[in-house]
Amino acid sequence: MANNEVTAADIARIAGVGRAAVSNWRRRHPDFPAPVGGPSNSPTFSLSEVEAWLQANGRAADENAPTRPGGGRSSRPGDGGLARSMAALLPALSGGTVLDPAGGDGSLLAVAAERLGPGPRYVGLNIDQVRIEIARALLTEAGASKIETYVESPDADPVAALGREADVVIAIVPPSEPRVDGLTWEYGQPSRNDQPLAWVQVCLSHLKPGGTAVVAVPFAMAVRASARRIRAELLRAGALTHVIGLPEKLAAAGAGPWQIWMLTRPAGRPTYLLGMVDLTDRAPDDLPDDEQAWAAVFADAAHTRDVPSIELLDEDVFLVPAAHIVAELRDVTSDYAASRDRYAASVRRLAKAAPTLPAGGGRPTGELVTVGDLARSGALAFVDRDAARPGDVLVPTHPGGFEAVVLDDAGTHDAKLGSVLRCAPEALDAHFLACFLRSETNRRQAAGTMGGTFRLDVRRARVPRMTLSQQRDYGEAFRRLMEFAGRADGVAAAAADATRTAIYGLTGGIFAPNEDGK
């Protein structure tokens, strides 16, 4: 394959989507670039034509967003905030080698270059073949002058070739298994489910004695039973120096919380102390991003505690900072009073918001028509989820019912979770459509699909044919009901906040139980 040709999998990586999306583009868009080579079951495309098409159609991914082998956007929390926070933990270097063994597109290494300057040599392994020039450009722009990049290749083993020469290693571990030939598993061979700990050992395998590795790993590696032995060996060797708990919302959807592990290859006798740092209560955009901010965190007993390794070497070897740090107790008396007031006020507003509906005369009259028929007549259109806008009807994909909502200006619903319908305003009212998609008839049809092979399909849902004036009457009633439901959710949230605050105060000694139990 020529260097300027890419496969469908390469296109998926460039765009930050799955391979199925690329297949859909080829079917649905006549202007998608035609193949220029390769067999029919794995064609290749012109890279320049693909990039031009992606740009013209607004589908070019953020070049700084990490990708993962196999296509699709990474589940790693590789946003700029985490990258800057990790780079701020690196020791100052005037020379030497900085290595990212899971280089991806080079963006993490580029952030390290912004922090450390042009003195060190920057080495990126496993760089994405398609993005290697992007990686080099990012590093050059960040100020790096000595750059080495190695592409993903089953035929080359730069891991073994580079040896143990890195002064600093920085990495956000990918979900894939690292390619390692002849690597000695110093701390135990990880199971198939614990590949992040394989990457941790790859990082350590490159460090000079006294070198520092800053590695982001999934929280599961801190508690999973299958990884217990490796955690214990890292502690016994003095290789793991800090475990930093990160805000849970920092992770991508479905990825769960993450931690930063700081590691070293001891040059002398280890201290056998593990710095436990709990930042789980912080906002994702409030991570320390310079040396002074990290120094303040490490000096703050409310966030950091040095735990002797021997205390952690029990039958579980859990590495959970929050379990070892006692937060300073705060007086929540006024907070609880305020939350009770908010709850009471929200209950009063809810009672006023409950809509009244007059008696009806039986089932709404009118011929039933399917959503598919409405689409064929032009009364509505299915639109790309990425193009959803306020006023569109979102139909979530979960089974059990067509729980349709109308997207609002606040963007309170995620349009990526279902089908998006756009009504022609002169023919169909969006709130009317959403209302009748939730009807008992449609609910029963949807519920009947759960146990068999019949696919839940919004095109089969049926709504009555009515005049636009009648539709708007139903639509207005539905809008008021949705407003009421939103207020009810607010009441539940206010009750939960008051309860949470009260329990904090009760268990912390701020409050005492009533003697009469009331």
C-alpha positions as CSV (number, residue, x, y, z in Angstrom):
1,M,0.0,0.0,0.0
2,A,1.4,3.4,-0.9
3,N,2.1,5.9,1.8
4,N,-0.6,8.2,0.6
5,E,-3.3,5.5,0.7
6,V,-5.4,4.5,3.7
7,T,-7.8,1.7,4.6
8,A,-11.2,2.1,6.1
9,A,-9.7,1.4,9.5
10,D,-7.2,4.2,9.0
11,I,-10.0,6.6,8.1
12,A,-11.9,5.6,11.2
13,R,-8.8,6.5,13.3
14,I,-8.4,9.8,11.5
15,A,-12.0,10.8,12.1
16,G,-12.2,9.4,15.6
17,V,-15.1,7.0,14.8
18,G,-15.7,3.3,14.5
19,R,-15.3,1.4,11.2
20,A,-19.1,1.0,10.9
21,A,-19.4,4.8,10.5
22,V,-17.0,4.7,7.6
23,S,-19.0,2.0,5.9
24,N,-22.2,4.1,6.4
25,W,-20.5,7.2,4.8
26,R,-19.5,5.2,1.8
27,R,-23.1,4.0,1.3
28,R,-25.0,7.2,2.1
29,H,-22.7,9.8,0.5
30,P,-22.2,9.6,-3.3
31,D,-19.3,12.1,-3.0
32,F,-17.3,9.9,-0.7
33,P,-13.9,9.2,-2.3
34,A,-13.8,6.2,-4.5
35,P,-11.2,3.4,-3.8
36,V,-7.9,3.8,-5.5
37,G,-6.5,0.3,-4.8
38,G,-6.6,-2.8,-2.7
39,P,-8.9,-5.8,-3.0
40,S,-12.7,-5.4,-3.0
41,N,-13.0,-6.6,0.6
42,S,-10.3,-4.2,1.9
43,P,-10.0,-1.2,-0.5
44,T,-7.6,1.7,-0.1
45,F,-8.4,5.4,-0.6
46,S,-6.4,8.5,-1.3
47,L,-5.4,10.1,2.0
48,S,-5.6,13.6,0.6
49,E,-9.1,13.0,-0.9
50,V,-10.3,11.5,2.4
51,E,-9.0,14.4,4.4
52,A,-10.6,16.9,2.1
53,W,-13.9,15.1,2.3
54,L,-13.8,14.9,6.1
55,Q,-13.0,18.6,6.3
56,A,-15.7,19.5,3.8
57,N,-18.4,17.5,5.6
58,G,-17.4,18.6,9.1
59,R,-16.3,15.2,10.2
60,A,-12.6,15.8,10.8
61,A,-11.7,14.8,14.4
62,D,-9.8,17.0,16.8
63,E,-6.2,16.3,15.9
64,N,-5.3,16.4,19.6
65,A,-7.8,13.8,20.6
66,P,-6.1,10.4,21.3
67,T,-7.1,7.5,19.1
68,R,-6.8,3.8,19.8
69,P,-5.8,0.9,17.5
70,G,-8.8,-0.6,15.8
71,G,-10.7,2.7,15.2
72,G,-12.9,4.9,17.3
73,R,-12.1,7.5,19.8
74,S,-10.1,6.4,22.8
75,S,-11.7,5.6,26.1
76,R,-8.6,7.1,27.7
77,P,-9.2,10.4,29.5
78,G,-6.6,12.1,27.3
79,D,-7.9,15.7,27.4
80,G,-5.6,18.6,27.7
81,G,-6.3,19.1,31.4
82,L,-5.0,15.7,32.4
83,A,-2.1,15.9,30.0
84,R,-1.0,19.2,31.5
85,S,-1.5,17.9,35.0
86,M,0.7,14.8,34.3
87,A,3.4,16.9,32.6
88,A,3.5,19.2,35.7
89,L,4.6,16.1,37.7
90,L,7.7,15.5,35.6
91,P,11.0,16.5,37.1
92,A,12.9,19.3,35.3
93,L,15.4,18.1,32.6
94,S,18.1,19.9,30.7
95,G,18.9,16.9,28.6
96,G,18.3,13.2,28.6
97,T,15.4,11.3,27.1
98,V,11.6,11.7,27.5
99,L,9.6,8.7,26.3
100,D,5.9,7.9,25.6
101,P,5.7,4.2,24.9
102,A,2.0,4.5,23.9
103,G,2.5,7.5,21.7
104,G,-0.7,7.5,19.7
105,D,-0.8,10.8,18.0
106,G,2.1,12.4,20.0
107,S,-0.2,14.9,21.8
108,L,0.8,13.8,25.3
109,L,4.5,14.0,24.5
110,A,4.0,17.4,23.0
111,V,2.5,18.7,26.3
112,A,5.6,17.3,28.0
113,A,7.8,19.2,25.6
114,E,6.0,22.4,26.4
115,R,6.8,21.8,30.1
116,L,10.4,20.6,29.7
117,G,11.6,22.6,26.7
118,P,14.0,21.8,23.8
119,G,16.8,20.2,25.9
120,P,15.7,16.6,26.1
121,R,15.3,14.1,23.3
122,Y,11.6,13.1,22.8
123,V,10.8,9.6,21.8
124,G,7.3,8.4,20.9
125,L,6.7,4.7,20.4
126,N,3.6,3.1,18.7
127,I,2.8,6.3,16.9
128,D,-0.3,5.9,14.7
129,Q,0.9,5.4,11.1
130,V,-1.7,7.8,9.7
131,R,-0.8,10.5,12.2
132,I,3.0,10.3,12.4
133,E,3.4,13.7,10.6
134,I,0.9,15.2,12.9
135,A,2.8,13.9,15.9
136,R,6.1,15.3,14.7
137,A,4.4,18.7,13.9
138,L,2.9,18.8,17.4
139,L,6.3,18.1,19.0
140,T,8.0,20.7,16.9
141,E,5.4,23.3,17.6
142,A,5.8,22.6,21.4
143,G,9.5,23.4,21.2
144,A,11.1,19.9,20.8
145,S,14.1,19.9,18.6
146,K,15.3,16.3,19.0
147,I,12.4,14.0,18.0
148,E,12.2,10.3,17.3
149,T,9.0,8.6,16.4
150,Y,8.3,4.9,15.8
151,V,5.2,3.8,14.1
152,E,3.0,0.8,15.1
153,S,4.5,-2.2,13.4
154,P,4.4,-5.9,14.0
155,D,7.8,-6.3,12.3
156,A,9.8,-3.8,14.4
157,D,10.4,-3.9,18.1
158,P,11.7,-0.4,19.1
159,V,10.8,-1.3,22.7
160,A,13.6,-3.8,22.9
161,A,15.9,-1.6,20.7
162,L,15.7,1.5,23.0
163,G,16.5,-0.4,26.2
164,R,16.6,1.2,29.6
165,E,17.7,4.7,28.9
166,A,14.7,7.0,29.6
167,D,15.1,9.7,32.2
168,V,11.3,10.3,32.1
169,V,8.4,8.3,30.9
170,I,4.9,9.7,30.5
171,A,1.9,7.7,29.2
172,I,-1.8,7.3,29.3
173,V,-2.2,3.6,28.9
174,P,-4.4,2.4,25.9
175,P,-6.7,-0.6,26.1
176,S,-4.7,-2.6,23.6
177,E,-2.0,-5.1,24.5
178,P,1.5,-3.8,24.1
179,R,3.8,-5.5,21.5
180,V,6.7,-6.8,23.6
181,D,9.2,-9.4,22.6
182,G,11.4,-10.8,25.3
183,L,10.2,-8.4,28.0
184,T,10.9,-9.7,31.5
185,W,7.9,-9.4,33.7
186,E,9.7,-8.1,36.7
187,Y,6.6,-7.6,38.7
188,G,4.5,-10.5,37.5
189,Q,2.8,-11.4,34.1
190,P,-0.5,-9.5,33.9
191,S,-3.7,-11.3,32.9
192,R,-5.6,-10.6,29.7
193,N,-7.9,-8.3,31.6
194,D,-5.0,-6.3,33.2
195,Q,-3.2,-5.0,30.1
196,P,-2.8,-1.6,31.7
197,L,-0.3,-3.2,34.1
198,A,1.6,-4.6,31.1
199,W,2.0,-1.0,29.9
200,V,3.1,0.0,33.4
201,Q,5.9,-2.6,33.2
202,V,6.8,-1.4,29.7
203,C,7.2,2.1,31.1
204,L,9.4,0.8,34.0
205,S,11.4,-1.3,31.6
206,H,12.7,1.9,29.9
207,L,13.6,3.9,33.0
208,K,17.1,4.5,34.1
209,P,17.8,4.0,37.8
210,G,16.3,7.0,39.6
211,G,14.1,7.9,36.6
212,T,10.5,8.9,36.9
213,A,7.4,7.5,35.2
214,V,4.0,9.3,35.3
215,V,1.3,7.0,34.0
216,A,-2.5,7.3,33.9
217,V,-4.2,3.9,34.5
218,P,-7.8,2.9,35.0
219,F,-9.0,2.8,38.6
220,A,-9.8,-1.0,38.2
221,M,-6.0,-1.6,38.3
222,A,-6.0,-0.4,41.9
223,V,-8.6,-2.8,43.2
224,R,-9.0,-5.8,40.7
225,A,-8.2,-9.1,42.4
226,S,-6.3,-10.5,39.4
227,A,-3.9,-7.5,39.6
228,R,-3.2,-7.9,43.3
229,R,0.2,-9.7,42.9
230,I,1.6,-7.1,40.6
231,R,0.5,-4.3,42.9
232,A,2.2,-6.0,45.8
233,E,5.4,-6.5,43.8
234,L,5.5,-2.8,42.8
235,L,5.2,-1.9,46.5
236,R,7.8,-4.4,47.6
237,A,10.3,-3.2,45.1
238,G,9.7,0.5,46.0
239,A,8.8,1.2,42.3
240,L,5.4,2.8,43.0
241,T,5.8,6.1,44.8
242,H,2.5,7.9,44.4
243,V,-1.1,7.0,43.6
244,I,-3.3,10.0,42.7
245,G,-7.1,9.5,42.6
246,L,-8.7,11.6,39.8
247,P,-12.2,13.1,39.5
248,E,-14.6,10.4,38.3
249,K,-16.2,12.7,35.7
250,L,-12.8,13.1,34.0
251,A,-13.2,9.7,32.3
252,A,-14.8,9.2,29.1
253,A,-18.3,7.6,29.0
254,G,-18.1,4.1,30.0
255,A,-14.5,4.1,31.0
256,G,-14.9,4.5,34.7
257,P,-12.5,6.6,37.0
258,W,-8.8,6.9,36.5
259,Q,-5.7,7.3,38.6
260,I,-2.2,8.7,38.0
261,W,0.6,6.4,39.2
262,M,4.1,7.8,39.7
263,L,6.8,5.2,39.5
264,T,10.6,5.0,39.7
265,R,13.4,2.5,39.3
266,P,15.1,2.9,42.7
267,A,18.7,3.9,42.5
268,G,19.3,3.1,46.1
269,R,17.3,1.9,49.1
270,P,13.6,2.7,48.6
271,T,11.7,4.6,51.1
272,Y,8.8,2.1,51.1
273,L,6.3,4.9,51.5
274,L,3.4,5.4,49.1
275,G,2.1,8.9,48.6
276,M,-1.7,8.6,48.5
277,V,-3.3,11.7,46.9
278,D,-7.1,12.1,46.7
279,L,-8.4,14.5,44.1
280,T,-11.7,12.7,43.5
281,D,-13.7,15.6,45.0
282,R,-12.3,18.1,42.5
283,A,-13.9,19.3,39.3
284,P,-12.4,17.8,36.2
285,D,-11.1,21.2,35.1
286,D,-9.5,21.9,38.5
287,L,-6.5,19.6,38.4
288,P,-3.1,21.0,39.4
289,D,-1.3,22.1,36.2
290,D,2.0,23.5,37.5
291,E,4.7,22.6,40.0
292,Q,3.4,25.1,42.6
293,A,-0.1,23.7,42.5
294,W,1.1,20.1,42.9
295,A,3.4,21.2,45.8
296,A,0.4,22.7,47.5
297,V,-1.6,19.4,47.1
298,F,1.3,17.3,48.4
299,A,1.6,19.6,51.5
300,D,-2.1,19.5,52.2
301,A,-3.1,16.8,54.7
302,A,-6.7,17.0,53.5
303,H,-5.5,15.6,50.2
304,T,-2.3,13.7,50.7
305,R,-0.9,11.1,53.1
306,D,2.3,9.1,53.0
307,V,1.3,5.5,53.8
308,P,3.9,2.9,54.7
309,S,3.9,0.1,52.1
310,I,3.6,-2.5,54.8
311,E,0.2,-1.2,55.7
312,L,-1.0,-1.9,52.2
313,L,0.4,-5.4,51.8
314,D,-2.7,-7.2,53.0
315,E,-4.8,-9.8,51.3
316,D,-6.4,-7.1,48.9
317,V,-3.6,-4.6,48.3
318,F,-6.1,-1.9,47.4
319,L,-4.6,1.3,46.2
320,V,-7.4,3.7,47.0
321,P,-6.3,7.1,48.3
322,A,-9.7,8.1,49.7
323,A,-9.6,5.2,52.1
324,H,-6.4,6.6,53.8
325,I,-7.2,10.3,54.0
326,V,-9.6,11.7,56.5
327,A,-11.1,14.9,55.2
328,E,-11.5,17.9,57.5
329,L,-15.0,18.0,59.0
330,R,-17.0,21.1,58.0
331,D,-20.0,22.5,59.8
332,V,-23.0,21.9,57.5
333,T,-25.7,23.4,59.8
334,S,-26.4,26.3,57.5
335,D,-26.0,24.1,54.4
336,Y,-28.7,21.8,55.7
337,A,-31.1,24.6,56.6
338,A,-30.6,26.0,53.1
339,S,-31.2,22.6,51.4
340,R,-34.4,22.1,53.5
341,D,-35.6,25.5,52.4
342,R,-34.9,24.7,48.7
343,Y,-36.7,21.4,49.0
344,A,-39.8,23.0,50.6
345,A,-39.9,25.7,47.9
346,S,-39.6,23.2,45.1
347,V,-42.5,21.2,46.6
348,R,-44.7,24.3,46.6
349,R,-43.8,25.1,43.0
350,L,-44.5,21.5,42.0
351,A,-48.0,21.6,43.4
352,K,-48.7,24.7,41.3
353,A,-47.2,23.2,38.2
354,A,-49.3,20.0,38.1
355,P,-51.4,20.5,34.9
356,T,-55.2,20.0,35.0
357,L,-56.7,18.2,32.0
358,P,-60.5,18.2,31.1
359,A,-62.4,15.0,30.5
360,G,-61.9,13.5,27.0
361,G,-64.5,11.9,24.7
362,G,-62.7,8.6,24.2
363,R,-59.7,7.8,22.0
364,P,-58.5,10.6,19.8
365,T,-60.2,10.3,16.4
366,G,-58.1,10.1,13.2
367,E,-56.5,7.5,11.1
368,L,-53.3,6.1,12.5
369,V,-50.2,6.7,10.4
370,T,-46.7,5.3,11.0
371,V,-43.6,7.4,11.5
372,G,-42.2,5.7,8.3
373,D,-45.2,7.0,6.4
374,L,-44.7,10.5,7.8
375,A,-41.1,10.4,6.7
376,R,-42.1,9.3,3.1
377,S,-44.6,12.1,2.9
378,G,-42.1,14.7,4.0
379,A,-43.8,15.6,7.2
380,L,-40.6,14.6,9.1
381,A,-37.1,13.6,8.4
382,F,-34.5,11.4,10.1
383,V,-31.4,13.5,10.7
384,D,-27.9,12.6,11.7
385,R,-27.5,12.6,15.4
386,D,-24.5,14.9,15.2
387,A,-26.7,17.5,13.4
388,A,-29.5,17.5,16.1
389,R,-30.7,20.9,17.1
390,P,-33.4,22.4,19.5
391,G,-36.9,21.5,18.4
392,D,-35.9,18.0,17.0
393,V,-37.5,15.0,18.6
394,L,-35.1,12.5,20.2
395,V,-36.3,8.9,20.5
396,P,-33.9,7.0,22.8
397,T,-32.9,3.5,21.7
398,H,-33.5,1.6,24.9
399,P,-36.2,-1.1,24.8
400,G,-39.5,-0.9,26.6
401,G,-41.0,2.2,25.0
402,F,-40.4,5.2,22.7
403,E,-39.7,7.7,25.5
404,A,-39.5,10.6,23.1
405,V,-38.4,14.1,24.1
406,V,-38.1,17.4,22.3
407,L,-34.6,18.8,22.4
408,D,-34.5,22.2,24.0
409,D,-32.2,25.2,23.9
410,A,-30.5,24.1,27.1
411,G,-29.3,20.8,25.5
412,T,-30.5,18.7,28.4
413,H,-30.7,15.5,26.4
414,D,-27.9,13.7,24.6
415,A,-28.8,13.3,20.9
416,K,-26.3,10.5,20.5
417,L,-28.4,8.1,22.4
418,G,-31.2,7.5,19.8
419,S,-32.9,8.5,16.6
420,V,-33.5,12.1,15.9
421,L,-36.6,13.3,14.0
422,R,-37.0,16.7,12.5
423,C,-40.6,17.8,11.9
424,A,-41.7,20.0,9.0
425,P,-43.4,22.8,11.0
426,E,-46.1,23.4,8.5
427,A,-47.2,19.7,8.7
428,L,-46.3,18.3,12.1
429,D,-45.9,19.6,15.6
430,A,-42.8,18.2,17.4
431,H,-44.4,18.1,20.9
432,F,-47.5,16.3,19.4
433,L,-45.2,13.7,17.8
434,A,-43.3,13.1,21.0
435,C,-46.5,12.8,23.0
436,F,-48.1,10.1,20.8
437,L,-44.8,8.2,20.4
438,R,-45.2,7.6,24.2
439,S,-48.7,6.3,23.8
440,E,-49.8,3.0,25.3
441,T,-50.2,1.5,21.9
442,N,-46.6,2.3,21.0
443,R,-45.4,1.3,24.5
444,R,-46.9,-2.2,24.1
445,Q,-45.5,-2.6,20.7
446,A,-42.0,-1.7,22.0
447,A,-42.3,-3.9,25.1
448,G,-43.2,-6.8,22.8
449,T,-39.8,-6.6,21.1
450,M,-37.7,-7.2,24.2
451,G,-37.8,-11.0,24.3
452,G,-37.6,-11.8,20.6
453,T,-35.6,-10.9,17.5
454,F,-37.9,-8.2,16.3
455,R,-35.9,-5.0,16.3
456,L,-37.2,-1.9,18.1
457,D,-37.9,0.4,15.2
458,V,-39.4,3.9,15.6
459,R,-40.5,3.8,11.9
460,R,-43.2,1.3,13.0
461,A,-44.6,3.6,15.8
462,R,-48.0,5.1,15.0
463,V,-49.6,8.4,15.6
464,P,-53.1,9.7,14.7
465,R,-53.6,12.0,11.7
466,M,-54.9,15.4,12.9
467,T,-55.0,19.0,11.8
468,L,-52.1,21.1,12.7
469,S,-54.3,23.1,15.2
470,Q,-55.3,19.9,16.9
471,Q,-51.7,18.8,17.0
472,R,-50.7,22.0,18.7
473,D,-53.3,21.5,21.4
474,Y,-51.9,18.1,22.3
475,G,-48.4,19.4,21.9
476,E,-49.0,22.2,24.4
477,A,-50.5,19.7,26.9
478,F,-47.4,17.5,26.5
479,R,-45.0,20.4,26.9
480,R,-46.7,21.3,30.3
481,L,-46.5,17.7,31.4
482,M,-42.8,17.6,30.6
483,E,-42.3,20.8,32.5
484,F,-44.1,19.2,35.5
485,A,-41.9,16.1,35.2
486,G,-38.8,18.4,35.2
487,R,-40.0,20.1,38.3
488,A,-40.6,16.7,40.0
489,D,-37.1,15.7,39.1
490,G,-36.0,19.0,40.8
491,V,-37.9,18.1,43.9
492,A,-36.2,14.7,44.0
493,A,-32.8,16.3,43.6
494,A,-33.5,18.8,46.3
495,A,-34.6,15.9,48.7
496,A,-31.4,13.9,47.8
497,D,-29.2,17.0,48.5
498,A,-30.9,17.6,51.9
499,T,-30.6,13.9,52.8
500,R,-26.9,13.7,51.8
501,T,-26.1,16.9,53.8
502,A,-28.0,15.6,56.9
503,I,-26.2,12.2,56.8
504,Y,-22.8,14.0,56.6
505,G,-23.7,16.1,59.6
506,L,-25.2,13.2,61.6
507,T,-22.3,10.8,61.1
508,G,-19.7,13.6,61.7
509,G,-21.2,14.7,65.0
510,I,-22.5,18.1,63.6
511,F,-26.1,16.9,64.3
512,A,-27.5,14.6,66.9
513,P,-30.6,12.3,66.5
514,N,-33.9,13.6,67.9
515,E,-34.6,11.9,71.2
516,D,-38.3,11.4,70.2
517,G,-37.3,9.9,66.8
518,K,-38.9,12.7,64.8
